[in-house]
């Protein structure tokens, strides 16, 4: 899909909605929304989607980046710590606006509450969840 979220026409908007709401991609968007910082690492996204292969998670995140819904946010070199992730994934401003315009953010608070109730997180998941995150505007 070559449509960019910021420049979509009527037909392209429908195509983009269909694209974003594809099951795996929509689950990834929900994972980003429910994350305490709104910036999960690739590992966290993979752990939250155990029925999907790591390669598939990566591929769908890249597709969401390509259309402008998601962006990769990296920690500056001097803030990176060994054994912790340094690349994270969050909604772009345009992506958030697009989802809001189409009423796809209504469950954000509920998603965050549900995420907070997950009690069987692995030690690595807890570590990654608490990793330093880059500042965003």
N, C-alpha and C positions, 0 to 999 in steps of 0.2 A: 504494500500500500504506500503510495507516494504522497497522500494528502497530509498537509501540515495543519495541526490543530488551530493555529493562528490565522490561517487563510482559507478555511474550508467554506465552500459554497453550500447551498441547500442540499443538493444531491450528495456532495462530498461529506457533509455533516452526517447524513443518514448512514453513509458507508463507514464513517469514523465511529459513530455510535455502535454500529454492528461490530466493528473491529474491536473496540474497547470492551464491549460486553461479551466477547467470546469467553467461554468458561475459565480457561487458565489465565488469560490476561486480566479478566475482571477480578479473579481471586488475588492476583498479584497487586492490583490497585487497592483492593480491600486490605491486604497485608500492609501496604505502605500507610494507608489511612489509620490502621489500628495500632501501628507501632508507636510506642511512647514518645519517640522523637520525630516520627514521620520520616525517618531515614534508616531503614533496615539495610544490613549488609546482604550480599548475595547468599552467604551461608544461612542467614536468618530466613530469607525468602525460600530457600531450598528446604529448610527444616519445617517451615509452615505448610509446605506442599509435598508431603511424603509420597503421595501417589503419582507424582510427576518426576521424571528424571531431571537430574541437575542440568543436563544439556538443554532440555525443553524449557526449564525455568529461565536459563540464561538467554535462550533464543527469544522468548516472549518479552523479557525485560528489554532486550535490544530493540525489538519491534516497537515497544512503547516509547523508547527513547527516539527512534527514527521519526515517529509522527509527532513528537513534541509533548506527549502527556507526562513522561517521566524524564528525569535528568540524573546523570551520574554526578555525585558530589564527592570530591576527594579531600582528605585532610592535607594541609600543607606538609611538605617534607619534614619540617622541624617539629611537627606535632605527632608524627607517626611513632607508634610504639611496637616493638617486636612482639609477635604473637597476637596482635590485635588487627582487626580489619582497618583499612584506610579508605576504601571505596564504599560509598553508600548510595542509595537510590531513593529519590523523593519526587513528588509531583512538581512539575513546573508551575509557574504562576498561570500560564495559559491553560495547562492541563487541569488545574484546580478550577479555573473559571469555566472551562468547557464542561466539566463534570457537574459543577454547580448549576449552570444554565439548564442542564438536562436532568436535574433532580437526582443525581447519582451520589450525592454527598449526605443525604438525609440520615443515613445510618452511622455516620462517622463516630458520634459519641457512644453509640451502642457497641460498635466494633472495638473501640478503645476499652470499654468495660469488659467485654468478652476476653480480649487479649490479657487483661489484668487477672483473669481467673485461671489462666493456664498454669497448672501447678506441677506438671511433670516435665519441665524443661531440663535439658541436659546441662551439665556444668559448662560446656563450651557455649551453649546457647545463652546462658546467663552471662557469661564473660563477654560475649559479643554484644549482647543487648546493652551492657553497661560500658562498652568501649567509648572512648572520646569521639565526639562527632564534630564535623566542621560547622562553623557559624553560617547561617543563611540569612539573607536579607528579608 
